[in-house]
Amino acid sequence: MIASLRGTLVDRQEDRIVIEAGGVGYEVFCAGETLLLLPPVGEEVFVHVQTDIREDAFNLYGFLRPEEKQMFCLLTGVSGVGPRLALAVLGHVRPADLVRLLAAGDASRLVKVPGIGKKTAERLCLELKDKVEALAFFPPQEPPSAADAAGRSPVEEDAVSALVNLGYPEAAARGAVERARRETGEEGWEDISLEELLRRALRSLA
């Protein structure tokens, strides 16, 4: 069972990466958000890994944070939710936000994830409500961070970090994220995914 990988990022595709470690190239499937936060090809990378062994496949799924892997395992434990669909959920909703949605039984945001219908969203809330409340990273009364106090959400900070990792100066990255926020408008800002935010920010930097 492979639990984590550290090595050189040698390839990056639409839904997966290849990490070379000890002379072996490991294909690892990742959520879109994870792919955007990874360093450039050729640099060292570390990912937490969930191994999925089936009769016809041996697949690895990679995550930058342990809580993402934990949520992935919970999601795939629900009937009708496979690894690819679980990655889609994590690509649209951050783990902490997902915990709050599931704990509150709020299926409205989940149905916006491609592949998640109303029945599946309701089943996720029903089956995972009690399980997510017991998670170690669940912050029921989490104090606001410095970024929150300044009016910036965690997804904004992640977007800035991703742009800096791509080589943009921090000031330019923050400016691009702010322009993307103005373009989106406050009504759609609450539900924006990191992937979509980065697309809009990169467009403004082009």
Secondary structure, 3 states (H helix, E strand, C coil): CCCEEEEEEEEECCCEEEEEECCEEEEEECCHHHHHHCCCCCCEEEEEEEEEEECCEEEEEEECCHHHHHHHHHHHCCCCCCHHHHHHHHHHCCHHHHHHHHHHCCCCCHHHCCCCCHHHHHHHHHHHHHHHHCCCCCCCCCCCCHHHHCCCCHHHHHHHHHHHHCCCCHHHHHHHHHHHHHHHCHHHHCCCCHHHHHHHHHHHHC
